[in-house]
Every structure is written in structure tokens, then in C-alpha cells.
């Protein structure tokens, strides 16, 4: 069950022996682990480390698991992190309360490390599928030609509808043609570059610079389709310092230079009109 890429798991459990058993078991399977002995520390570590998944006991002395989950779900940074409860009670009222707060799963104690691993794997697989869905949806939008007469500056949004990243995508949309970088986006939304990179990658599977380039490529296709601007003019309009950089990046994303892509598009369009 060794992971191809190390996933970060946060365990919030006040019982030191139980916490140690789970930590050792997860580390043996290749997971990166973080632990917290109470709810308040668990919230702090979740916000600082952005784990891929949180496992949290419900009954703890300073703050119960329900309060921990509520706090994480209210914070945009941690709101979509998968959350699994450890509980000594599986009453309907307890289950209902947890699900209403946004819990992803329950594990009843006592439990084995294997049971814990199975629950973690299931949640991480579902999270990965969700990210793939977002990425595929965005790629499909990027691949669609612009509607005739549409503006190259405002095509159908290529960005996924993710409230936690609304500010990020809005800034990219408003400034992609100005040669912006990761540092510009991070400064605009008030995060460090490293933190923002980690946050965007966890939610979308793509980097900030990747989204900037994708937005530029969408605009480039529109300009190639709808205008007779030269490659140099298009590169300048999209914030590139030179046409060579633009052409190289376009070819990396489309498998063909922009001049050839435009000719293929024009030929295809003529053929459709003749038919």
C-alpha cells in the first residue's frame, strides 16, 4: 500500500499510545505524518501544514472533534481537506452531527491500523478523482475554440469553480496579459509564494504559473482564430517579452507552432463552410 507520492496525514488524538500506534503504522506505509495532542493544536497544525487528510478523535478534553471539524471547514485554506473521525460511539445522533459539519468518514474505536489505512486510501482516492474531474473540465474548456465574434479577453472561464481560490483566479483573469508571475499573484492575495503554490496544487493539481499559461493560451487561440495579428503582436498582447518565448510555450501546449495552428484552424473552418 506504499504511496507513489508521499501524502501528509494529520492525526489529532489526545491518547499518546493510540497516537503513536497510528503514526508508526502510517509511516511504515510511506505516509508523511503530523500529530497533535489536542484540538486547538490540531487546528493550528492543519493551517500551517495543509495536510492531505485529517484523522481526529471526537472526545478530547480541551476541544472536541466536532469543534475541530467546524473550525477547519470554516477556514477557506482547510475547508476541503478530507476529514475522518475516530469515535468510541457510533450513535445516529453523533454520526448525523458529524456529517452535517462535513465529515467524510467515521472509524469506530478500537480499530486496527489496517482499518485506518483502508479508510485513508478510500478518501484520498476520492479526492484524487475530484481533482482529476476539475482538471479535465478545465482542459476541455481550454481545448474548445472561441465562439465566432467573441472577445479574446473574456472566453468561457477556464478556471474551476473553487470558492477557496476565487481571488487567485480573478487576479489571473484580470492580469494574465501583463506578464504576471507566481510572485505577483501571491502578493495580490496575501500569501507567500510557497504557501500559495502548495494550496493551489492540492486543490487543482496544477501550479499557479500553469494556470497563468493556460489562460494565456486560451487567449492566444482566440486571437489566432479571430484576428490577423502577427505572432509578434499576439505575443506582446499577452505579456510575453518576445515572440520566441510565446511560440515555444504555445508549441509545448499544442504540439505545433502558432502559425501552423492558425493555418490548420483556417483550413478546417473553410472545409466546414464548404460542406
Secondary structure, DSSP 8 states (H G I E B T S, - for coil): ---SS--EEEEE-S-HHHHHHHHHHHHHTT-EEEEESSHHHHHHHHHHH--SEEEEES--SSS-HHHHHHHHHHSTTTTTSEEEEEES---HHHHHHHHHHT--EEEESS--HHHHHHHHHHHHHHHHHHHHHHHHHHHHHHHS---TT--TTS-S--S---GGGHHHHHHHHHHGGGT--HHHHHHHHT--HHHHHHHHHHHHSS-HHHHHHHHHHHHHHHHHHH----HHHHHHHTT-S-HHHHHHHHHHHHSS-HHHHHHHHHHHHHHHHH-
